[in-house]
Amino acid sequence: MENKQIQIKKKMEQTVNLQTHQQRVVEEYKELKDKTTKLRAFILDNPIYLSLDKVEQEDMQKQYDAMCIYCDALESRIKRF
């Protein structure tokens, strides 16, 4: 996992050499990763999360899971740049 993150980070640092559509993918990945990290922190650390009804908690967990899958897809694409 750590090696994968290092690979992605190196690709993201080389954005000047990327085509325009590839730069957009990198930007999209950065934004999504930030949002995913914040949602994860909210789910794990914020007491408000526990006060939400179970359906809302389940939907937020589904959202987080989907965001992780989306991040994985973007990571795979970035590795091929």
C-alpha positions in Angstrom: 0.0 0.0 0.0 2.8 2.5 0.9 4.6 1.8 -2.3 1.4 2.4 -4.2 1.0 5.8 -2.5 4.6 6.8 -3.3 4.1 5.9 -6.9 0.9 8.0 -7.1 2.6 10.9 -5.3 5.5 10.9 -7.8 3.1 10.9 -10.7 1.2 13.8 -9.2 4.4 15.8 -8.7 5.1 15.5 -12.5 1.9 17.2 -13.6 3.9 19.6 -15.8 4.6 16.7 -18.1 1.0 15.5 -18.3 -1.5 16.2 -21.0 -4.5 18.4 -20.0 -6.9 15.6 -19.5 -4.4 13.8 -17.3 -3.8 16.9 -15.2 -7.6 17.0 -14.7 -7.6 13.4 -13.5 -4.8 14.3 -11.0 -6.7 17.3 -9.7 -9.9 15.3 -9.4 -8.0 12.6 -7.5 -6.5 15.2 -5.1 -9.9 16.7 -4.4 -11.6 13.3 -3.9 -8.8 12.1 -1.6 -9.3 15.2 0.5 -13.1 14.7 0.7 -12.7 11.0 1.5 -10.2 11.7 4.3 -12.6 14.3 5.8 -15.6 12.0 5.6 -13.6 9.2 7.2 -12.6 11.4 10.0 -16.2 12.5 10.5 -17.4 8.9 10.6 -14.7 7.8 13.0 -14.1 10.8 15.2 -17.1 13.1 15.3 -19.7 12.4 18.0 -22.3 14.0 15.8 -22.1 10.9 13.5 -23.2 8.7 16.3 -26.2 10.9 17.0 -27.5 10.4 13.4 -30.1 7.8 12.7 -28.9 4.5 11.5 -30.1 4.9 7.9 -28.1 8.2 7.6 -25.0 6.5 9.1 -25.4 3.6 6.6 -25.8 6.0 3.7 -22.7 7.9 4.8 -20.7 4.6 5.0 -21.9 3.7 1.5 -20.8 7.1 0.3 -17.4 6.6 1.9 -17.1 3.1 0.3 -18.0 4.4 -3.1 -15.5 7.3 -2.8 -12.8 4.8 -2.0 -13.6 2.7 -5.0 -13.6 5.9 -7.1 -10.2 6.8 -5.6 -8.8 3.4 -6.5 -10.0 3.8 -10.1 -8.3 7.2 -10.4 -5.1 5.8 -8.8 -5.0 3.1 -11.4 -5.4 5.6 -14.2 -2.7 7.9 -12.8 -0.2 5.0 -12.6 -0.6 4.5 -16.3 0.3 8.1 -17.2 
